[in-house]
Amino acid sequence: MQMPTPDQTILSRKDHIVRRLRTVLPDDAVIDAPEETRAYECDALSAYRCPPLAVVLPASTEEVAAALKICHDEGVPVVPRGSGTSLAGGALPTEDSVILGVARLNRVLETDYENRFIRVQTGLTNLSVTGAVEDEGFFYAPDPSSQLACAIAGNIAMNSGGAHCLKYGVTTNNLMGVKMVLMDGSIIDLGGPYADMAGLDLLGLICGSEGQLGVVTEATLRILHKPEGARPVMMGFDSNEEAGACVSDIIKAGILPVAIEFMDRPVIRATENFVGAGYPDVEALLIVEVEGSEAEIAQQLARIIEIGQRHNPVEIRESGSAEESARIWAGRKAAFGAMGQINDYMCLDGTIPVSQLPFVLRRIGELSGEYGLGVGNVFHAGDGNMHPLILYDANKPGDLEKAESMGADILKLCVEVGGCLTGEHGVGVEKRELMDAQYNADDLDAQMAVKDVFDPAWLLNPAKVFPLAATAERRARPMAAE
């Protein structure tokens, strides 16, 4: 009897799994043709690609549970996927995995304005949450730059923030409850629309867990009343260090703007060519926005402008109208797309103490010279969430590897000055081998022990977050059991 070749074995297993998945999902919810699964072979960290075994697109919590149970029983890894906007490779598949996309879970399930919450399916986009409540004078605070496309599922997985997180916090500060499906198909509810809850706060554990513990299918989110008004001021400086020092002084003064955003010259030029926001030709630009009543806005902006004037600004421009405010923000909101028009880049998101901004910006400039790679800086300066964009040529051999090495040095620098590896993008595959720069072996083991409880076979979102060497034994257990 002729033994099947390895390729035949893989194809046979794939056919078997796809047939089983089609017994619990509609035909159009299971994708296995190579030309169709190609759309899922990477996320926004597009330097890395791998075609999945198959893709499933369930439309309900029950369908998610049914699909996960089959994969669990078959020992098939599952990669949860929101909208694929992850910049850390959080939704990168492995060749033996099934992608579970939540795009069809896109309904608003409940709104309660009196108690200020909304319950949604997690395939709904971030911006759509505010869109569902804004006519009643409410909004959802977390606002990642990708909010037009990114899904609430991904926001929860990576604990996403955004420009306005300085005042309102990141996803974990605005998440009240979830419905989640475990790898074995069990459905659990955590938290809810309550002032407080009994038992352990497992909700805080789930937010930021990067799809390692379960698939979140529904979320209860806090919604807020829109502020009475808001107005930004734009300040231009002759150096990154002066702009960084200005940010530090604003925070030290006890002022809490709703946002402080930073852009340097390469990003300013790119955004000007892209959207023409009317930014000055300076080395560094700050956009500082405050909100409240007109009297509160005027008082806060007066203090911010006074602080800015101590740092030798080239220009200070306070918005005088809604139209001017929109123009000031237009460039910042288009910054990542504008940079993508001119260069391949790797976007980092290390976080540092605000007091370290001048030093870290200077050191990033030095690393740029040492590696011979350009850098554009655009980030949430108020909470020290750095977003250096390392520019490289994807078609030039060795350039990607050089960018990765430079990125690792920048992220290690963030940890060295008292910060951390990630502020809102997550660890994914991008930073997994850097985790031991921030955590010792016991720290990592404690975190992996949590995953052991929720996902004993380590089938959810494989090869992410933890260094591969540290997880080798755990990841080998399903194979050993066979």
N, C-alpha and C positions, 0 to 999 in steps of 0.2 A: 504494500500500500504506500502510495507516494504521500510524503508529509507536505502540508501546505507551506508555502513560503511565508516569511514574516509579513510581507505586504498583504498577502491574501488573508492572513490571520487578522490583521488590523482592519481590513475592509469588512471581513465577516463580522467582527465585533461591532464595528460601526453600524452595519446594517441591522444587527440584532437590537442595538440600543435605540436606533431611530424607529424601528418597528414598535418597540415597547412604548416609546414616547408618544407615538401616534395613536396608541390605544387610549390615552388620557387627554390628548390635546387635538384641536382641529388640525387638519392637514396643513393649512397655511400658517400655522403657529410653529411648525417644525421645519427648519431649513437645513438641508444637508448637501446641496449641490455646491461644488467648489467655487463656481463663479458667483454664487450668492453669499456664501460665508466669507468671501474675501472682504466684504464691507466691515466685518467684525474682527479682522486680524490684528488691529491695533486700536489704540485710543489716541488722544492728542499728543502723547509722547510717541510720535510716529517714527522715530528712529528705530524702534523695535517692533517687529511684526512676527506673527505666528498664526497660521490658520487653525481654527478650532475643529474639533471632531464634528460638531453640529451646533445649531443655534435654536433655542426655543423662546417663543414670545407669548407667554401666558397672559390672560386677560382678567384673572381673578386670583385672590389668595388661594382658593381651593385648587386652581390649576397649577399654581406655583408649588403647592404642597405635593400634589400628585407627581409632578416632574421631579422634584427633589427626592421623593421616596424611591422612585425608579433608579435614579442615579446613585443614591445611597446603597440600594440593594445590589447594584451592579458594580459598585466601587469606582464610579466615574467621577472625576473631579468636576466641579461646577464653578464658573466664574460669573458672579453677578455683574450686571452692566446697567448703568443708568442711560445717559445720553452719549457716553464715550468721550466726554470732555476732560477726563483725567490727564493731568500733566505729569504724573508720576508713574504711569504705566499700571494704574490700579485695575484696569479692565483688560490687561493684556492676557490673551488666552495661552494655554499650552496645547500641544497638538492632540493630547488625549482628553481634553476637557470639553464640556458643553457650556456654551455661553447662555446665561439666562438673562434676557433683556426684559426690562420692566416698562418699555415704551407704551404698551397697550393699557397699562394701569394708570390712566390719566384723568380720572374723574374727581371732582369735588364732591365729597360725601356729606358734609355738614358744615354749616357756618353758625356761630353763636356770637353775635355782637355784644350781647349783654355781658357774657363771660369772657369775651375777647379770645376766641380760639376758632380755628378752622381745621377740619379733618379731611385729609386728601389721600388719594392713592399716590404712591411715590414716583410714578412715572411722569407726573405733572411737572412742568418746568418751573423753575424758581420764580420767574417773572409772572407766570400765570397765577401764582398765589396772590400776589398783590393785585393783579388784574381782576381777580374774583371778588375782592372786597373794597376796592378803592372808591367805588361809587357811594359807599356808605361812610367814607371818610377814614378808612383804615389802610394799613399797609403791613407787609411782612418785611422785617428789618434786614436779615442777611442778604447781601447783594453782590455775589461774586461777579467778576468781569464777564463771565460767560453766562450770566443769568438769563439771557434770552433763550439759551439752548440747554443749560445744565438741568438735570433732574433732581428733585428733592431726595431721591434715593442716594444719589452720589454725594449730595450735600451732607447727608447724615453719615454716610460712610467715611468721608474725609473731614468732617466737622468744618465745613467751609465757612468763610467769613465774607469779606468784601470791604468796599471803601468806607461804609458806615459802621463797621464793627467796633470802632473806637468807643462810640457811645452806647451802642445797643448790643454789643457782644456778637459772638459767632453762633453757629447753629445750635450748639449745646445749650446756650442761654435762651434759645427761643423754641426748643423742642420740649413738648409736654408729655407725649406718649407715642408708642409705636405698636403696631401689630407685626409680628415677625415669624417667619417660618424657619425652623431649624433644619439641618441637613437631612434628618430622618423623616421629614414631612410633618413633624409636630408644629402646631400653631400656638403661639403664646402672645399675651398682651402685657405690655410693660408701661407703667405710668398712666397718664390720662389727664383730662382737663380739671385737675384738682389743685388746691393751694398746697397740699402736701399729700404724701402717700405712705401707706404702711409698708413695712418690710425694707429689704435692701434696695438701694438706689441702683438697680441694674441698668436703668436708662442711660446714665452717664457712662456706663461701660460700653454700651452699644454704639453711642455716637462717637465716631472716630475710629471704629474697629475695622474699617476698610473691607467690609463684606467677609470677614474671617469667622464670624460667629453665627450669622444667619442672614436671611434675605428679608429686608423690611418692605412690607407691601402697603402699609397704611401709616400715616403720621398725623398726630395732633400737634398743631403749630400755634404758637402765640402770635396774635395780631395786635397791632398798636394803633392808636389814634394818630392821624397825620398831624405833624406839628403845625402851629399857627403860621409859621413862615420860616424860610431858610435863605441864607445868602452867603456866597463864597467871596474870599479875597484871594487874589493871585499875587505871589511875590517872587521876583526873579533875583538871582544872586550870581556873582562871578566865580563861585566855587561850590563844589559839592559839600565841602566841609562847613562853609558858612551856613548853607541851607540846613545841614544836619544839626548844627549847633542851635539854629533858630528853633527847630522842632523840639529839641531837648529843653530849651528855655520856656517854650509855650507850656509844655507838660509840667515842668517844675513850678510854674506860676499858679498851678491849680486850675487852669482853664480846661474845660472838657468840650472841645469842638466835636461836631458830629463826624468829621473826617479831616485828616491831614494827609494829602497825597503828594508824592515826590516824583519828579521826572528830571533826568539829566539831558545834556545837549543832544546826544544821538537820538534819544527818544523824542525830544522836542522837535527836532528837524524832521524826523519821520512822520510825526503826527501832523505837522504843518503841511507837509506835502500831501498828506492823505486826506485831511478834512479842513485845513485852513482855519483853525480856531483863533488865529490872531495872537499867538504866543510871542513874547519878546525873544530876541536872539541872545540867550544867556546860557551860562554853564549849568544852572540848576533852577528848577521851578517848583514852588510849593503852591498847592491849592488847599486852602483852609476854609472849611464851611462850618457855620454855626446856625443854630435854629432857636426858635422861641417867638415871643412877641417882638414887635418892632423895637421896643425899648431895650429888651434883652439882647437882640441882635446887635444893635448899635453899640451897646456897652461892651460886649464881648469882642467885637471887631476892633473897637478903639484900642483895647488892651493888646490884642494880637498884632495890630499894626505898629503899636509903640514898641513891642518886643522885636518885631521884624526890622524896624529902623535902626536898632542897635547893631545889626549885622551887615551894614553897608549894602543894602539892596540896590540893584540896578533899577528896579521898577516895582511899585506896589500899585495894584489896580483892584479897587473894590467894585463889585458888581453893582450896577445901578438899576437893573431891570431883570425880569424873568428871561428875556431873550439873551441878555449878556451872561447871565448865569449858565444858561444852556450852552453857550459858546465856550465858556471857560471849562465846563465839564466834557464837552464834545471830544477834545483831544485826548483827555485822560481815558475816557471810556473806549476810545478807538486805538489805544496805544499798542496793544498786543497784535492786533490785526495790521496796524501800520508797520510795525517792525517785521512782521511776516512777509510784507510786500517786498522788502529789500534784502532779506537775509534769512538763512536757516538759523535757528537759535534754540538754545536750551534754557528753559525758564526755571529758576530755583525759587525756594520760598523759606529759607532759614529765617529764624526770628531772634532778635537780639534786644538787650536793654536799650531803651531810647538814648540813654546817656553815652552809649558806645557808637552811635551813628557816625560822628565825624571820623573816628579811628577806623571803623570798618569800611566806610566808603573810600578812605584813602588807601587802605590795604587792598581793596578790590581793584583799584586803579593800578597799584603796583603789580598785582598778579596778572592783570591784563597785559602789561608790558613784558612780564617774565614769560608768559605763554605765547605771546604774539597773537592774541585773539581779542577782538573788540568786545566791549561790554556796554549794554544799555541798562540803566537803572530806572525802574519805575515800580513804586511800591507804596504800601500803607504805612507811612512814616510814623503816624501817631502811636501805633502799638509795636513798632519795630519789626514789622513783617516785611522782610527784604524780598525783592523780586529781581535779582540781577539776570539779565538776558545775555547769555554768552553766545556770541556770534561765531558761526563756523560755516564751512562749505561742505555740505553732505556729499558732494561728488569728489572731494579731495581726499585721497587715502590718508588715514591717520588723523584727520581733523576732528572727527567725532570723538575718538579716544582722547585726544588732547583736551577737548571741551569737557569730557567727563572727569578727567583728572583735575582740571581747574575748578570745576563745580564741587568736587569732593573737598578741595582745599578751602573753598569759600564756606562750605557747610561746616567743616571742622572748625574754622575760624569763628563761626557763629556760636558753636558750643563752647569754645575756649573763652569767649568774652562773657559767658553766663547765659547764653541763649539756648536754642534747640534746633533740631534738624528740619522741622517743618512747622509752618504756621497754619496752613489751610489746604495744601495740596495732598498731604498724606505721604506715606513712605513708599508704598507700591513696590516696584522693582528698582526704581531710581535710587533710593536711599537705603535699601535693605542691608547692603554690605557696610554701611556706615553706622548702623545702629550701635555697634560696640564702641563707637567714639563717644556716645552719650551714656550708654548703659553698661554696667559690668555683667558678668556671666550670671550672677544671682538675680539681677534685675530682669534680664531677658528670660530666664527660666521661670520666674514668677508670672510674667506676661504669657509665656507659652503654655503654662499650666492652666490659665483661664481658657485658652483655645481648646485644650484637651477636654475640658468639661463640656463645652458647647458642640465641639466637632471632633470627637475622639479619633476618627479615621483621617483627619486632616485633609478633607476633600474640598472644603470651601476656599476658593480663591488661592490656589496653590502657588508656591514659590514667591510669595509676597511678604513684605514687612520684616520678617526675621532673617538674619544671615543664613544662607543655605547650610553652611557647616553646622550651625547650632541646631538646625531642625532635621538633620539627616536621619537620626534615629526615629523621630516621630513620624516623618514622612515615609519611612520604610515599613512601618507597622502594617498598613493594609496589604502590601506585597508579601510580607512575611506570613500574614494570616492565610494567604492563598496557598 
